[in-house]
Amino acid sequence: MQHEFWHERWQQNQIGFHRDEVNAYLPQFWPGLGIAAGSQVFVPLCGKSWDMLWLRDLGYEVIGVELSALAVQAFFAENGLSAHSYQQGKFSVSEAGGIRIYCGDFFELTAELLADTAAVYDRAALVALPAEMRAVYAVHMQNLLASGTQILLVAFDYPQPEMQGPPFSVPADEVQALYQAWCKVELLHTQDILASEPRFRAKGVSRMQELVYALQVLDKPAVDE
């Protein structure tokens, strides 16, 4: 999956993955992580998600990374935020109102940039990637995060042959395979969502579940990418 795919999605406004509302799992499960107000929260592949505003309003310092400059510009403009922008290494950085977004390639992020991160909210990153990239994503995330970092992860489970992602199906056994060597993995919630997702039914999907996980990074050395 090349960068051009996502740039075209934003240019053509094919952003069915975006929701003009806060994800319901945030107020339901985020408080249970016990992340102190004032902590830094990282949102990978953040788009223009309203979830960043919800986290900011709880008193967190929100850090996002997003490939599309259109998405970054739209986030600040649509929320009435006048962003200060500057270049930092390979990233164009925009920040305002307690939210900082690095515009560029997630895989170019370094542990130094996320050194103060206490938690990660991943609703749309892992599921946006095909299988071969998910393994690389998980390894890079491991190298970015310090021991003790907590992750709230949302994934889909559906018969992958029935629909071409994204979003891709990431069943429970794959989540375990990607994370269990370096995270404590707890499944918090499973919900059948097909009845409320007509766009997926229209594509022929016969079964779809959303799964919510709480992960915590274990003490483990970094691995080679």
C-alpha positions, 0 to 999 in steps of 0.5 A: 500500500503506497503513499499515493493511495492515501493521498488520493483518498483525501484528495477525492474525499473518499474518507468513509473511515472518518467519523464526525463524532467521538468514537463511543469506545473512548468514553467507555474504555479510556478511563479504565486505563488510568492515564493521568491528566497532563500525560502525552497521548499518541494517535497514529494515522490520526487523520482529522479525528474528533477523538483527538479533541476529546482526549485534549479536553480531558487534559492530555497533550495529544500527539498525532502522525498523519501522512496527508497534509490535506487531513492535517490542514482540515483538522485545524481549520474545521475545528477553528484552530490556528496552527503554528507550523514548522519543519522538524526533520522529515516532518512538517509539524502543526500544533495548536490548542494542545494538539501537535500533528506530525505530517509525514510517514509513521515509519520515519518516527523515532523513539525520541519524538515520542519519549514522553508518550504515556499512552496510544490510541489506535482506532484507525492505524492497524486496521488501515494496513494490509497484513504484510505492513501490520507486522512491520507496523507492530515492530516499529511501534514496539521500538517507539514506545517505552516500557509501561506505555498503555495502548487502547486498540480497536480492530475489526474481524470479518471474512477478509475475502468478502471485502478488500480493505481498508479497513482490514480484518485483524482477528484476535489471533493476529492481534495476539501474534503481533503484540503478545511478545512485547505487550500484556494483551487484554480483550475488553469488548467484542461487538457485532456491528454489521447491522449498523454498517450498511456500507459494509453490508453493501459490499457483501460482508456477512459478519463483522465484529469490532474488538477493543483491547487494552495493551501494556508494553512489557520490559523488553529490548528493541528488535531489529526492523 
